[in-house]
Amino acid sequence: MSLCNASRVVVWTPVSACVRTMKSVNTRFPKPVHINRAKVLHFTRPIKPKDNRTMAEKCNLSQSKQNMKKLIERPASPIEEWAARQVLKNFSSSQLVAVFHAEGLTEEIRLKLYRRLNKGNMKLKVYNNRICNMAVQGTLFENMKPLFVGSNVFVVSEEASVKSMLKITDKVPRIHLLGGFVIDRLMSPEDMRNFSQLPSLPMVQGQLAGILSAATSRTYHLLQANQQRLSNNLSQLVKQGEEKKNDETDEGS
């Protein structure tokens, strides 16, 4: 009998016994925390120190990388020295060197921008910040160092065509003008926009030539008028003298 009962024993298994019958977990409207637990969580929460950095320093994601580069200075390789010489050569041969911050510039947008600038005799360049810092060290462009931060693109041109450059780059919202050199002078974005509103150099030269020629022609006309007035007075005096002489001869006869 015991053997028979032993053969009928049902073995318990988790698959057949653990059946979930409760409702779904309330994740949208959780139960409020007990007041004692809420007080403990409130007084034990971590307090972060106040961040006294400016907005520009907070947005500068590459500041820590630059600090690491300052701490661990490595000598420049021959390739980097050659690239720095090429960058300085491009900057020195250009009257316009504009620095832009690239914010997620895709390859398609970069190609379109390159073609539009190329039609206006301008070039779009991408240089490494370390190479740029090496290139401008001890040169006229050394004041541009604060602009070499983050992801930058450069627009260079042999002519100071700031107006054409702004007309093209303003249509691309993913690049922002930081400043640049225009005719050996460092300018801010506002200065470059004011410079673009000035008339062109040939127009100013034409206006100056017109002003100088007008002054010269006015002086010529004044001198001619004085000479003409003097000759008229002399001729009038001679005529009066002849008339007086004729009257005297008539009276004597």
C-alpha positions as CSV (number, residue, x, y, z in Angstrom):
1,M,0.0,0.0,0.0
2,S,2.8,2.3,0.8
3,L,4.5,1.6,-2.4
4,C,1.3,2.4,-4.3
5,N,0.9,5.7,-2.5
6,A,4.5,6.6,-3.1
7,S,4.1,6.1,-6.9
8,R,1.2,8.6,-6.9
9,V,3.2,11.5,-5.3
10,V,3.1,14.7,-7.4
11,V,6.4,16.5,-7.6
12,W,6.2,20.3,-7.2
13,T,7.7,22.3,-10.0
14,P,7.9,26.2,-10.2
15,V,6.5,26.2,-13.8
16,S,3.2,24.8,-12.7
17,A,3.0,26.4,-9.3
18,C,4.1,30.1,-9.8
19,V,1.2,31.5,-11.7
20,R,0.9,35.4,-11.7
21,T,-2.6,36.4,-10.8
22,M,-2.0,40.0,-9.7
23,K,-2.8,43.1,-11.8
24,S,-0.2,45.1,-13.7
25,V,2.2,47.3,-11.8
26,N,1.0,50.9,-11.4
27,T,3.8,52.9,-13.1
28,R,1.8,55.9,-14.2
29,F,0.3,56.8,-10.9
30,P,2.6,55.5,-8.2
31,K,1.6,55.5,-4.6
32,P,3.0,58.5,-2.6
33,V,5.9,57.9,-0.3
34,H,5.3,57.7,3.4
35,I,5.8,61.0,5.1
36,N,8.6,59.7,7.3
37,R,10.4,58.3,4.3
38,A,9.8,61.6,2.3
39,K,11.4,63.6,5.2
40,V,14.4,61.3,5.2
41,L,14.8,61.5,1.4
42,H,14.5,65.3,1.5
43,F,17.1,65.9,4.2
44,T,19.6,63.3,2.8
45,R,19.5,64.4,-0.8
46,P,22.9,65.4,-2.2
47,I,23.5,69.2,-2.6
48,K,25.5,70.1,-5.7
49,P,28.0,73.0,-5.4
50,K,27.0,76.2,-7.3
51,D,28.5,76.4,-10.7
52,N,30.1,79.9,-11.1
53,R,31.2,79.4,-14.7
54,T,29.9,81.6,-17.5
55,M,27.6,80.3,-20.2
56,A,30.4,80.3,-22.7
57,E,32.6,78.1,-20.4
58,K,29.7,75.7,-19.8
59,C,29.0,75.3,-23.5
60,N,32.7,74.8,-24.3
61,L,32.8,71.0,-24.4
62,S,36.5,70.9,-25.5
63,Q,37.8,73.0,-22.5
64,S,38.8,69.8,-20.6
65,K,40.6,68.5,-23.7
66,Q,42.5,71.7,-24.0
67,N,43.5,71.6,-20.3
68,M,44.8,68.1,-20.8
69,K,46.8,69.2,-23.8
70,K,48.4,72.0,-21.7
71,L,49.3,69.5,-19.0
72,I,50.7,67.0,-21.4
73,E,52.6,69.0,-24.0
74,R,54.0,66.9,-26.7
75,P,56.5,68.1,-29.3
76,A,55.2,68.8,-32.8
77,S,55.8,66.2,-35.4
78,P,57.3,67.1,-38.8
79,I,53.9,66.6,-40.5
80,E,52.3,69.0,-38.0
81,E,55.0,71.6,-38.6
82,W,54.5,71.3,-42.4
83,A,50.8,71.7,-42.0
84,A,51.2,74.7,-39.8
85,R,53.4,76.4,-42.5
86,Q,50.7,75.7,-45.1
87,V,48.0,77.3,-42.8
88,L,50.2,80.4,-42.2
89,K,50.8,80.6,-46.0
90,N,47.1,80.6,-46.7
91,F,46.3,83.1,-44.0
92,S,49.1,85.5,-45.1
93,S,48.0,85.4,-48.8
94,S,44.4,86.2,-47.9
95,Q,42.8,89.6,-47.2
96,L,39.8,87.8,-45.6
97,V,40.1,85.1,-42.9
98,A,36.8,84.3,-41.2
99,V,36.4,81.8,-38.4
100,F,33.0,80.0,-38.0
101,H,31.8,77.5,-35.4
102,A,30.4,74.4,-37.1
103,E,27.4,72.9,-35.3
104,G,26.7,69.5,-36.7
105,L,27.7,70.3,-40.3
106,T,26.8,67.4,-42.5
107,E,28.8,66.4,-45.6
108,E,25.9,67.5,-47.9
109,I,25.6,70.9,-46.4
110,R,29.4,71.3,-46.4
111,L,29.6,70.5,-50.1
112,K,26.8,73.0,-51.0
113,L,28.6,75.7,-49.0
114,Y,31.9,74.9,-50.6
115,R,30.4,75.3,-54.1
116,R,28.7,78.6,-53.3
117,L,31.8,80.1,-51.8
118,N,33.9,78.8,-54.7
119,K,31.7,80.7,-57.1
120,G,32.6,83.9,-55.2
121,N,36.4,83.2,-55.3
122,M,36.3,82.1,-51.7
123,K,37.6,78.8,-50.1
124,L,36.2,76.8,-47.3
125,K,38.9,75.3,-45.1
126,V,38.9,72.9,-42.2
127,Y,42.0,73.0,-39.9
128,N,42.9,71.4,-36.7
129,N,43.0,73.8,-33.7
130,R,46.4,72.5,-32.6
131,I,47.8,73.2,-36.1
132,C,46.2,76.7,-36.2
133,N,47.7,77.6,-32.8
134,M,51.1,76.5,-34.0
135,A,50.7,78.4,-37.2
136,V,49.8,81.8,-35.7
137,Q,52.3,81.7,-32.9
138,G,54.4,84.9,-33.0
139,T,52.7,86.3,-36.1
140,L,50.1,89.0,-36.9
141,F,47.3,86.4,-36.5
142,E,48.2,85.5,-33.0
143,N,45.2,87.4,-31.6
144,M,42.9,84.9,-33.3
145,K,43.9,82.2,-30.8
146,P,40.7,82.6,-28.6
147,L,38.6,81.8,-31.7
148,F,40.2,78.3,-32.2
149,V,37.8,76.5,-29.9
150,G,35.6,73.5,-30.7
151,S,34.8,72.5,-34.2
152,N,35.7,75.3,-36.6
153,V,35.7,76.0,-40.3
154,F,37.5,78.8,-42.1
155,V,36.6,81.0,-45.1
156,V,39.6,82.6,-46.8
157,S,39.7,84.9,-49.8
158,E,42.3,87.0,-51.6
159,E,39.7,89.8,-51.7
160,A,37.9,91.5,-48.7
161,S,34.5,90.3,-50.0
162,V,32.8,90.3,-46.6
163,K,29.4,91.2,-48.0
164,S,29.4,88.3,-50.4
165,M,30.6,85.9,-47.7
166,L,27.9,86.9,-45.2
167,K,25.2,86.7,-47.9
168,I,26.2,83.0,-48.5
169,T,26.9,81.9,-44.9
170,D,23.7,83.5,-43.4
171,K,21.7,81.0,-45.3
172,V,23.4,78.1,-43.4
173,P,22.0,78.0,-39.8
174,R,24.6,75.3,-38.7
175,I,27.6,77.7,-38.8
176,H,28.1,80.8,-36.6
177,L,30.5,83.6,-37.3
178,L,33.1,84.1,-34.4
179,G,35.3,86.8,-36.0
180,G,38.2,87.1,-38.3
181,F,40.9,89.1,-40.0
182,V,39.9,91.7,-42.7
183,I,42.8,93.5,-44.4
184,D,45.3,92.9,-41.5
185,R,42.7,93.9,-38.9
186,L,41.0,91.6,-36.3
187,M,37.2,92.2,-36.3
188,S,34.3,90.9,-34.3
189,P,31.1,89.6,-36.0
190,E,29.5,93.0,-35.5
191,D,32.5,94.8,-37.0
192,M,32.5,92.5,-40.0
193,R,28.8,93.2,-40.6
194,N,29.3,97.0,-40.3
195,F,32.3,96.6,-42.7
196,S,30.1,94.8,-45.2
197,Q,27.7,97.8,-45.3
198,L,30.4,100.2,-46.5
199,P,30.7,101.0,-50.2
200,S,33.4,99.2,-52.2
201,L,36.9,100.6,-52.6
202,P,36.5,101.6,-56.4
203,M,33.3,103.4,-55.5
204,V,35.0,105.4,-52.7
205,Q,37.9,106.2,-55.0
206,G,35.5,107.4,-57.7
207,Q,33.7,109.6,-55.1
208,L,37.0,111.0,-53.9
209,A,38.1,111.7,-57.5
210,G,34.8,113.5,-58.1
211,I,35.2,115.7,-55.1
212,L,38.8,116.6,-56.0
213,S,37.9,117.3,-59.6
214,A,34.9,119.5,-58.5
215,A,37.2,121.6,-56.3
216,T,39.7,122.0,-59.1
217,S,37.1,122.9,-61.6
218,R,35.5,125.4,-59.2
219,T,38.9,127.1,-58.6
220,Y,39.5,127.2,-62.4
221,H,36.1,128.8,-62.9
222,L,36.7,131.4,-60.2
223,L,40.1,132.4,-61.7
224,Q,38.5,132.6,-65.2
225,A,35.7,134.7,-63.9
226,N,38.2,137.2,-62.2
227,Q,40.2,137.4,-65.4
228,Q,37.1,137.9,-67.5
229,R,35.8,140.6,-65.1
230,L,39.2,142.4,-65.2
231,S,39.3,142.3,-69.0
232,N,35.7,143.6,-69.2
233,N,36.6,146.5,-66.9
234,L,39.7,147.4,-68.8
235,S,37.9,147.3,-72.1
236,Q,35.1,149.5,-70.6
237,L,37.7,151.9,-69.3
238,V,39.4,152.1,-72.7
239,K,36.1,152.7,-74.4
240,Q,35.2,155.5,-71.9
241,G,38.6,157.1,-72.6
242,E,38.0,157.0,-76.3
243,E,34.6,158.5,-76.0
244,K,35.9,161.3,-73.8
245,K,38.7,162.1,-76.2
246,N,36.2,162.3,-79.1
247,D,34.0,164.7,-77.2
248,E,37.0,167.0,-76.5
249,T,37.9,167.0,-80.2
250,D,34.3,167.9,-81.1
251,E,34.2,170.8,-78.7
252,G,37.6,172.2,-79.9
253,S,36.4,172.1,-83.5
